[in-house]
Amino acid sequence: MTLDTTFNPASIEERWYKHWEETGGFRPERPDAEAFTIVNPPPNVTGSLHIGHALDNTLQDIVIRYERMRGKDALWVVGTDHAGIATQMVVERQMEAKQDKRTNYSREEFVDKVWEWKAESGGTITNQLRRLGCSMDWSREQFTMDPHFTKAVLKTFVDLYNDGLIYRDKRLVNWDPKLKTAISDLEVETQTIAGSFWHFKYPLEAGVTLADGREYIEVATTRPETMLADMAVAVHPSDERYASVVGKHVVLPITGRRIPIVADEHADPELGSGAVKITPGHDFNDFEVGKRAGFAAGEMLNMLDGDANVCQTSDGMVPDEFIGLHRFKRDGQDGAREAVVARLKADGYLIPHIAKTKKGEEVEHDAEPRQIATPFGDRGGVVIEPWLTDQWYVDAEKLAAKPIQQVKSGEIEIVPATWEKTFFNWMENIQPWCISRQLWWGHRIPAWFDADGNAYVAEDEASAQAQAGDGAVLTQDNDVLDTWFSSALWPFATLGWPDNTDLVKKHFPNNLLISGFDILFFWDARMMMMGQYNMGQAPWPKLYLHGLVRAADGAKMSKSKGNVVDPLGLIDQYGADALRFFMAAMESQGRDIKMDERRVEGYRNFATKLWNATRFCQSNGIGASSTLRAPKAKLAANQWIIGEVQQVCAEIEHAMADLRFDAAANAIYQFTWSKFCDWYLELIKPVFAEGADPDAMPAVETREVAGWALDQILVMLHPFMPFITEELWHAQVEQGGTRSYDLIVASWPNPRAEVSKEATDAIDWVIDLTTNVRSAKNELGIPPGAKLAAFLPNASPLAASTIERSSAAIERLARLTPVTIGEAPDGPAMQVTAQASGGSDVFIVPLEGIIDIAEEKARLEKALAASQKEAKSLEGRLSNANFVERAKPEAVEKAKADHAHHSAEVERLEGALKRLG
């Protein structure tokens, strides 16, 4: 196949992906081969490809294509998550646009509508993963609401319940008043917003005073509305100011509720008055204080309903005027917060905040302004309310014990290891996992209640009825399970578990998990727990955590900042291969990636370079190789490239074993661009020059070696750049006329060649000489094409033999002619070195008549002085702590880059002056 003169990614990508998928290239039949299995973090069925997905899936695809080429029975499990909250929100928004709503339908009717939406619109991200080139086994695409998956979910719930690891409890949850459901800690985003700090008087009961004579305790709060449900005031046990009143009571303003003063270390004597109001039904810290004070969860007061409107507490002490008010001001109407503050102020319980103006005048305000860390729901977008309610919980502490041990023992390796500390900190302090959600879309909790509230947990209603007895009337729990509960089963439920399928036997445990660090606890840790519980072992031996893709200035990408990068736009502009290679080359363990479109463009140029190199091969009769083993070679250049192929192959294998994607990508990049395209093709051009015999040994051997070397490049580069490599693989046809198999299932290189060290040293020596001559010419302003005489006073044996055999190559590449072994004549000259493992030589290159030495020295000295001055100035700025700490990060980064540039210039210019003597 003759290649077009211009490389156009769009013309090949869709064609090859369709071909791979239709021909089973993503899962070749290898029943007897060693298994290699990874699972994708299942994206939300509502999702579309973002730059984080592009990184995550590129890394996974590199691994799976690499292992497939190494002969493994490589399975990349693919599927989507039903995304309970997100999906229900999408469908409800569509209904709202049609002036419709969920509550107009029965639960079953609404769920049917969600399934309809999935059938029509739920495949967006899977199609986009195809555009990225992900070689997933689409024939077994999974969905967390598929019948076989639901079976696994129900079994796990029932087993955990029967083992006492799932239970129902009344606890505080993160309640989203917009979505009207509990959400997890991990779905809460803390934002710092402007707020206020109010101080109030809580009157002591009759006859009780503090040591200073006051008849009240001063408390401060950022949430005054919650005082309607206060149940205690806490002071520190060591705080002598309150020692005499511990165990006494205050009488709350507004409600008249009599509440105790308790000693608890939660109260900070140094903060405010040292006394803290305790609202156990609406604050997580207060909940724990309340339990220590002896309040059972069922006794704790709740003053808000599911919409965050004030409701009557169980003791009936909230005045009617507050009932029904929203917690905050809304639509211009005061809420409970404003109403409570106004009432306390009117009744004389508000302690004003005294502030001073710039002129020193004292001004009285109701509250002190504060910046307050406030929890928001990541989907609902409203302030989360700690809310006391009955929910289902997993005893995560017991399930976490074994994974902690596995990571500590090395049974599970976390890469990079720097994440272990974070893992242990979270797992060793893990809280009960709230797994119930107040939604209609999802796995409905398999629990049925009788009229007395007794729960019967079973995989189906008939089994629950059998437990309760024929006379019991049962009603199923309305809640569904947290989406992360089902996705925690992903490594084995996708293989057919709880049935003991052949896939389970062969592909569990998986070999590796690649995920973003942001879901280490959402998903990764929970898979460890469920893998151990259900399967008795870790779900994989190695967990690789990659960083975030950030904006070019290092800022986190967000829609509000307008700095989000669309990976599909980059694919449209530069091709999927260029984007994939950028992701791999920039993925350095433990570091975030800064988006740099210029580098993506650079990797598109790299693809073009390979395309043109293949066209050169075609034009010189260099076709595909038919052997894995390196061909026999006598010519030094051919032996050299065979040795370089072996070396880069070993480098890539070592990097992939360590999951150093950047090292692997940069190894194949440098080899392809520099060693093969820039040097080897230049070295062999004389073999195919006009007048050369095409049937002579050098041409025949070189065509065979060059075709083999190009094949090895295509194989090694394929995991990173699958589309262009498959196209070029088939463009380079064997003697029979076509390739007998696709590159995606080709074997990984296995050169098994011995090459002459003398030959490879000679080529390395010529390359080093050429590189140094070109650099010296550039430093001194000598035209690149200028031919210069050179003298070698003391030639190493390598130099002597290479000059004798390869003078034509030295003249053509280094532009040195004649080269004389002997002393150089007197006069201005520059020195150029040439080194290889077989020798080191110093050439003297006369410059008389080539350049004006005095003028060149003056130019170099002027440039050197300018760079020295700038480097010193930048060094001073960077050593200034005020600049480094207070300047914008991008300004500091620019200063560092400029300093590095000028420092390098100083070194280069000093070297150039030294050359001139």
Secondary structure, DSSP 8 states (H G I E B T S, - for coil): ----SS--THHHHHHHHHHHHHTTTTS---TTS-EEEEE----BTT----HHHHHHHHHHHHHHHHHHHTT-EEEEE-EEB--HHHHHHHHHHHHHHTT--GGGS-HHHHHHHHHHHHHHHTTHHHHHHHHHT----GGG-EETTSHHHHHHHHHHHHHHHHTTSEEEEEEEEEEETTTTEEE-GGGEEEEEEEEEEEEEEEEB-TT---TTS-SEEEEEES-GGGGGG--EEEE-TT-GGGTTTTT-EEE-TTT--EEEEEE-TTS-TTSTTSEEEE-TTS-HHHHHHHHHTT--GGGS---B-TTSBB---TT--S-GGGTT-BSS-BTTB--HHHHHHHHHHHTT-EE-EEEE-TTS-EEEESSEEEEEEEEEETTT-SB-EEEEEEEEEE-HHHHHHHHHHHHHHTSSEEESGGGHHHHHHHHHT---EE-EES-SSS-B--EEE-TT--EEE-SSHHHHHHHH-TT---EE---EE-HHHHHTTHHHHTTTTTS--HHHHHH-S-S-EEEEGGGIIIIIHHHHHHHHHHHSS-S-SEEEEE--EE-TTS----TTTT----HHHHHHHH-HHHHHHHHHHH--TT--EE--HHHHHHHHHHHHHHHHHHHHHHHTT------SS-----SHHHHHHHHHHHHHHHHHHHHHHTT-HHHHHHHHHHIIIIIIIIIIHHHHGGGGSTT--TTSHHHHHHHHHHHHHHHHHHHHHTTTSHHHHHHHHHHS--TTSS-SS-GGG-----------HHHHHHHHHHHHHHHHHHHHHHHHT--TT--EEEEESS--HHHHHHHHHHHHHHHHHH-EEEEEES---SS-EEEEEEEETTEEEEEEEE-TTTS-HHHHHHHHHHHHHHHHHHHHHHHHHHT-HHHHHHS-HHHHHHHHHHHHHHHHHHHHHHHHHHHH-
